[in-house]
Amino acid sequence: MKAAVLVLCLLAGAASLVAQAGATDPLEFYKGYLAVLAKAKTLDELVPFYVKELGDGLKKMPKDMQGNYLKMNARSLSDVKVVKQTVTATKAEYQLTAKTASGAVTTGGATLVKEGGAWKVEDEAWASPVP
């Protein structure tokens, strides 16, 4: 019984990741990425969200550096709001605000591009440090 529940949970998580990775709205895709980033334990969870070049480069890093990457980039953001946006069929650039886990407002930006027909994170930056 426990194994069946575990399998169902894993399938639900995989379906959620696939749905987020296949989102047609770039902002919804990015919010899905932020949700995964907040809980990610390995880079394998994030690589599907990144452009191929970035994902491939991250996978080549030694495991300890991958862990440091996760620690440095882990953030729990809510109430993400667009301040300014430029969206075309193949590229989306956002200036954003969001609330941190402590409730403080932070600012950031993200650039998403279409790669292989799906939105991918090309670049992002948030005010540092995000508490």
Order of alpha helices (4+ residues) and beta strands (2+ residues): alpha-alpha-alpha-alpha-beta-beta-beta-beta
